[in-house]
Amino acid sequence: MHYFGIRDLPIESIGDESLGLIPYIQSLSDFVLACETPMTIAIQGDWGSGKTSAMNMIREKISSEVVPIWFNTWQFSQFEMQKELSISLLSYFVDELDDKEATFKKKIGGLLKGLGKMTAAVIAEQTVGETMAGKIADAQSEPVDSAKALKNLKSELHKAVEQKLKLANKARIVVFIDDLDRLQPEKAVEMLEVMKLFLDLPFCVFVLAVDYGVVIRGVRKKYGDEKGRSFFDKIIQLPFNMPVAQYNIENYFSDLLKKTKIQFSDKDVRLYRDLAAYSIGINPRGLKRLFNLLLLLNITAKNQNLLESSEEVKVSERQKVIFGVLCLQSGFEEAYRFLSRSNISEELLRSMADRDKLKNSLEFESLRKDIKDDEKIEKLAEFIEVFIEALQTEYDGEDKISNKEIKNLLEILRFSSITSLDESRASNGLNYNERKENREALKHFSEELNKKYKQKLKLLKEQFYVYQPRDESYASLYLHIQSNGLFSINFSFDQNGFAIYESDSGSKVNSSAGIQFFNSAFSGLGFDKIDYENEIAFSEKFEESHPFNKKLERFKSKTAETLEKVFERLS
């Protein structure tokens, strides 16, 4: 069986690297091998920016010349295991230095056991640069012995490091500590304190994957605002920021597009890159998630026969629109909801790409209320510019957004709700925002009609009512009419079109009376006539690109024209 999908796993080997990191990895590896010791290096970056991948590649580069030790804090970040994290790191370090001499390991193990009793009071509260005596005095009745135990532990660890290097015939130990940013911020700080206090040893280099923001939050929580940067500087001798701005993103996108078997050209790669960059950014983990969503929607589109090429739209062109919609969903959920319930037209999209209109036009007032962030609104305008480019097809061959291109977008929006965070669209495929809009429009229209025809309705002893089926988008106005029998006249509306018809809704309605009335009253109204077994309907479809207000006005106009005929026939 052929499996697909992009796993969110770090790069294990330099041969799998596609972001252009190799020159940086080589430089860091050279530094680790030649720097003075002890040394602590921080590989800094946001969540998902590639820190673990960088450490994996450094380890691969230097493993033949050093003793590598890897400590993953993720396994200790769950449940109550974080409480013993400091001792766990020290114990793990000792286990990795084990020279098979039981007496040596037992000696250090005993020191660790004693240390564990004062971990909470000493290590967790120890500030780098302060003497330990005062802290220990508060924690133990014998401060001198406690201080001596700590000193002895560090001395024994130093001996263990030297012996390990001698047996391995290597010059240094390199300890990689991963996933510090998955810990609670104050626990991440405690971890750094433990390293400084006990593992700041000759011949040792520590390489940490860390989010600077997490450390600063932890320091502020423990010690207040003033110590954030100074704490970090005392712990870290070499900060290295992941060079996100220098990533070879086009190469990375080409690799992702190949893995997901998307049809693309060199020009398409740039477009895919820009759609992501202007929405979710270029975080590698975020991009993998985005492409997995693309795979799912491609499968859905294929199963609905929406990925078949036509004369008007190619498969590759549909896939670009699908990706653009996903970027809109992920980066601007509020705008995705807005478009999903709007009557999309070229004018609407062009206005959304205009910063001034997007920030000031009454048309986008509800969108601005949802977003509540001027900077994000400006970013949305930039994204829509690129999104419009993604809508273009070769068939039309011009910058204008054609009705066929809008139709393609509408088809994709309809099934894209399965990846949306907006549950109102995903529960049963029904757009509840659109359903509500239809109902509210007819509710107001019924009030207008009841007021306009108040005297005539009074004679009929009837009025207009609004009805909407529970699981349907359309809404209906209906009026009971007595003419050679009782029947109902219905005016149904949704954003695809409308119909005016008589209906059989129980024993109180005589369908033949309605048919007879329709045939005599509605001649010349210009509707398409549809014959059903028990009803006659007159219907009209809307152009999908037409705005909601235009569709509603058309419906109101035809309803008013029909009602004039109805009341003329009844008088």
N, C-alpha and C positions, 0 to 999 in steps of 0.2 A: 504494500500500500504506500502511496506517495503522501508524505506528510508536509504540511505547510504552516506558515505562521513564523513570526520572528520572536525568538525567546529573549527575554530581558536578562541576559547573562553578560558579565564582563568579558572582555577579550582575554583569552588565555595565552595567545601566542602573537608575536610581532607580525607573523605572516598574515594574520586576520585583520590587521589594522588598516583603516581606510580614511581616517580623519586627517592624516598628515602629521601625526604626532611623533614619528620616528626620530627626527632631529632633536626634539626635546627629550625624548627617552634616552637617547645616546648621551646627551649633555648631563642629565641627572645621574645616569649610571656612572659616567666618568667621575663626577663629583663624589658620589658615594664611595667609590674605590680609592680616591686620593685625598679626601678631606682629613683634617685632624679629628681626633676623637677625645671625649664623647661628642656626638653631634646629633641634633634632632632636626629633621626636615619635615615640613608640613606641605603636603600636596592639597591645595585648597580649591574648593569649587562647590557650586550648588549641587543639590540632590540630582543624581542622574547625569552629571557632566562628564563622567569617565574617570573618576579618581581611582577606583579599584582596577580598571583596565590599565591605567598608567603604572600602578604598583606591580601588577602581574608582569608587565613587559620589562620593568626594571629588574624584577627578580629573575626573569628568564635570562636577561643580559649578564647578570653578575653572579649567578648561582655557582658557577664553576670556580669562582675565586673567593667566595665568602661562605660563612655558615648562615644560611637564611632561616629565620624563624617567622612564622605567620600566625598572628593572633587576631581572630575575628570576634569583635565585641557583640555581633548580632545575636549570637547564641546566649549571651548573658543579658540581653535587653528585655527579655520577656519575664513576666510573672515576678517572683521575688528574688530572682537570681542576681539582680543588680546590686543588692545589698552587700554581696560578697565579691564584687567585681575586683576590688583592689588586691585582695588575697588571691583571687583566681589568676590574675595576670602574673603575679610573682610566682605562684605555684607552677603555672604553665611554663614560665621562663626556666625555672629550675628543672622541670621535667625534660625540656629540650636540651639542657646542658648536661644531663645525666651521663656520667662516664662509666656507668655499670658498677661503680664501687658503692656498695650499699651503705657503708659507714659515712661517706661524704654526703650522700643524699639525705640520710637520716639526720645528720647534724644540721643541715640547712632546714630540713623539714621541721625539726624541733623549734628552731628559731622562728619559723613562719607561724607555727602553732601558737607560740607565745605572743607573737605580734598580732595575731587575729583578735585577741582579747581586747586590744586597745585601738583597733582600727577606727571605730566610729569616733572615738574621742581625739585621736592623734592625727591620723592620715586624712580623714574626711574634713577636718577643720584646719589643717596645716596650711599656712600661707607661704608661698615660696619666698625665701629671703629672711624669714623670721627664725629665731632659735627655737629648738624643739623643747627645751627644758620646761618652760612654762606650761605648754600644752600637756606634756607628759605628767607634770605634777598634778594637774587637775584630774587626770585619768587614772593615775596609779598612786598607791601609797608609798611606793619606792621609786621616785623619779630618777635617781642615779642609775639604778639597775635597769630601768626601762630604756634609758638613753644608751646605756652600754649594750643592751640587746639589739637595739637598732644599728648601732655602730658595728657590732659583731656581724650582723646579717649582711651589711654592705661589704664588709671585708671578706666574708666567705663567698659572696657572689662574685667578687673580683677574682678570687682564686679559682672559682669554678670556670669563669670566662677564660682565664689564661690556660687552664688545663684543657678545656674543650678545644681551643685554637691549636694548642700544641699537638693534641691527638689527631685533629683534622688536617693539620698542616695548612692552616689558613691564617690570614692576617687580621681578619675582623669578623664580628658578628653583626648582621643586619637584621633588625627586628621590624617587621611590617605590621602595623596595627590598623585594621580596617574598620569601617562603619562606626567611627566615633560619633558621627552626627545622627545615628539611630538611637543613641542613648538619651535619656533625659539630660538637659544641658548641665545641671549641677553634677551629674554622674560623670559626664565627659570631662569636666574640670577636675574632679577627684582623680580620674584616671591619669590626667596629665601631671597632677601633683605627685602621685605615686611614682611615676616614671622619673621625675626630677629628683625625688628623695632617695630612691633605692636603686634605680637602674642607670643613673648617670655615671656610667663606668667606662674606663679606658677600653679601647678596641671595640666599642659598641656604637653603631649608628642606628637611630630610630627613624623610620619613615612612616608618617601618619597620613591617613586620608581623613580630612577634617573640613567641616564647614565653619569658616571663621565666625559666622553669625551665631552658630550654636554655642561656641565657646564663650563668646562675649555675653550672651544671655545667661549662661551658667555663672560666669564671674560676677555679673551684676546682681544675680539672685543671692550669691553667697557673700559678696564683699562690698556691693554698692557700685555705683556708676564709675567712680574715679579710677578703679584698678583694671578696667578691661584691657586696654592696649598694653599697659606695662606688664600685666600678667602674661599675656601672649608672647611678648618680646623676651621675657625671662625664660620661657619654656622652649621657644622655637628659635633656632639659630639661622635657619634658611627657609623662608616662606616661598612656595612656588604656586602661582595661580594657574589653574588649567587654562590654556590659551584658547578659550572658546571663540573669541573673535577671529582667530587665525585658522580655525578648522577648515579643512578642504571639504566644505559642505556639498559642493556639486558632485565630488567623487563619492561622498557618503550617500547622497541621494541616488546616484546611479547604482550603487551597490544594493540599496534597499529596493529600488524599482525592479532590479533583476531578480532579487529574492522573492518578490511578490508577483513576478511574471506580468508586470504592467507594460503595455506597449508605450514606448516613448522615443523621442528624438532628442538631440542635444539641446534644442530650443526648449523642449518640454521640461528638461531637468532644471533649467533656470526658473521656469514658471512654478514648478513644484516647490523649489527652494524658496521663492519669494512668498508663495501662499503660506508656507509654514513660518517663515521668518517674521511676517507681518501679523501673525496670529498667535501661535504658541511659542515662538522662538525656535532656537536650534539646539535645544538640550537633547542629547542622544537618546536618553530613556523616553522622553516625551515623544520623539519621532518614531521610535519603535512601536509605542502604543498607538500612535496615529496610523501607522501602516498596517497594524493588525486590524484596526477598525476599517481601513480601506479594503482589506481582504474580505472581511465579513460583508460589507455593503456590495462589493463586486459579486460575491456569491449570490446575495439576495437579488441583485439586479439581473444576473444571468438566469436565475430561476424564474424571474418574471419577464424574461425575454426582452430586457431593456439594455442588454449589452450586445445586441446584434447590430452590425453596421447597416446603415441605410444610405441612400443617395445623399441625404441631408446631413446626417451625423455619423461620424466614424466611432468605433469602439474607443479608440484612444481619446477622442474628444469627450465622450461621456465620462470616461474615467477621470479626466482632469476636473470636470464639474463635480463629480462625486468627492474627489479629494478636497476641492474648494469648499464644498458644503461641510465636510468634516472639520476643516480648519475653522470655519465660521462657528460651528457647534462648540468646538473645544476652546477657542479663544474669545468668542463673543456670543455666549449662549443667549443673552438678551436680544441681540440682533437676529439670531437664528429664529427665535420665537416670533419676533416682529415680522420678519419676512414670511414665515410660515402662515401667519394669519392675515397677511396683506395681499392686495391684488397687485402682483408684480408687473411692472412695466419698465420700459427703458427709462422713462422720465424718473420713476422712483429710484432706480439704481444709480442713475447719474446724480441725482440729488444727494443720495447717501455718500457718494464719493466726493461731494463738495463740502469741505469743512464748515464753511459759513452756514450753509443750509442745514447741515446736520446739527449744528450747535444752536441755531436760532429759529428754524422754521417750525410753525405750529404742527406741521405734518409729522414731525418726529418728537413731539412733546412727551408722549408715553414712553418712547425708547429712552429718551434722556432721563426720565424718572427712574427707569429700571437700572440704567448704567450708573448714574450718580457720580461720574468721574470724567472731568473735562479731558484729561490726558488720554483716557481710554477711548473717548469719543473721537479724538483726533486720530488715534491709531486705527480705529474702525474705518474712518474715511480712507486712510492709506491702503488698508486691506481691500476695501471694495473696489478701488482702482485696479488692483491686480486680479480680483475676482471677476471683474467685467472682462478682462483679457482672457480668463479661463473659459468664459462662456462662448467666445468666438469660434465659429466653425469655418472650414475652408469653403463650404458650399456657398455661404453668403458672401465671403470674400470682401467684407467692408467692416468699418469700425462700428457701424450701427448695430444695435442689438435687435435682431429680428424676432418676429413672433415665434418662429420655429426654435430659435435658441432659448427663448423664454419658456416655451413648452417643454423643452428638454430639461431645463432647470426645475420646473414644476413637477415633472414626473419623478425626478430624483429627490426633491424635498419631501414628497409624499411617503416614500419608503425609508427615508433617512431617520425617521423618528426612533427606530429601534436602537440607535446609538446615542440618542439624546438623553440628557439628564431631566428633561421635561416630561414627567410621567403622564401629563394630561394628553400627550400625543401618542404615547407608546402603548397604553393599556390595551386598546382594541383597534388601533389604526384610525380612530375617529379623532378629528381635530376639534377639541372642545371649545377652543377659542373661536373658531369659525362657526361652530354650532351656536354658540351664545350670540355671536354677532348677527347671525340670521334671525334668531328668535327676537332679539331686541329691536331689530329693524322692522320686523312685521308687527311687533307690539305697538310701536310708535305709529306705524302706518294705520293700524286698526283704529287707534284713537282718533286719527285724522279723519278716517272714513266715517266713523260713528258720529263725529261732530258735523261733517259736511252733509251727510244724508240723514240727519237727525229726524226730520219730519217724515221722510219717506219710510224710514225704518220703523218709526212709531206706528205708521199705518199697517206695516207688516207684522208688528209686534215681535220684531227680531232685531238682532245687531250682529256685527262682525265679531267673530271669535278667533283666537290664535291657537293652533294645535301644532305640536312637534313630537314625533315619535321618539321614544327614549334612546334608541340606538341609531338615529339618523341625523344627518346634518341639516336637512331641509326643514323649513317651517311653512305652515299653511294658514291662510285666512279662509274662513268658510262662513257661508250665510245660507240659512234655510229659506226656501222659496216655495210658495203655494201657487201652482198654476196647472190646473187639470190634474192635480195630484201634488204630493209634497216631495221635494228633493233638495239636495244641497249643491251649491255652487262653490267650488274650491279654487283658491289662488295659491299655488305652491311655489316657493322660491328657495333656491340656494345659489351658490356662486358658480355653478355650472350652467344654470338656465332656469326657466320657469315653465309652469303649465297651468292652464285654466280649464277646468273640467267639471262635469257633474259626477256625483258618486252615489253609490248604493251603500248606505251605512245603517241598514237595519230596516225593520218593518215600517218605520215612519216615512221611508223614502220610496217613491215610485220611479224606477229608473226610466221607464218608457216616457214618462212625463218630462223628465230631464232631457232625454234625447230629442224629443219633439221641440222643446223650448230652445235648445241649443241650435238646432237646424234653422229655426226661424229667426232667432235673435242675433246670431253671430255671423251671419253671412257678410262677407266683405271686410272682415277684420284683418285679413292677411296672415292668419296663423297657418302653420302646417297642421293638417288634420290627421289624427291618429285614431284608428278604430280599435276599441277593445271589446271584449265580450259583453260587458255590462256598463260601459261608459264611453263617452266621447271626450277626447282631450285635445286641446289646442296648445302647442308648445313651441318654445323657441330656445335655442342654445346660445350661450354667450361666448364671445371670444375670450380665451383664457387670459390674454394679456390686458384686458380691460380692467380698470380700477373698480373697486367695490361700489363706490358711489355712482359710477356710470351704469353699472349693472342694475343697481337698485332703482335708479331713475327710469331706466327702460321698463323695468317690471311695473313700477307705479304708473307710468304712462299707459301701458297696455291694459292694466287693471282698471284705470279710470275710464278708458275708452270702452272697455267691455261693460262696466257698470252703467255707463250712459245707455248702452243698448238694452241692458237688463231692465233698468227702470222705465225706459221708453216702452218696452214690450209689456211691462206690468201695468202701465198707466191706462 
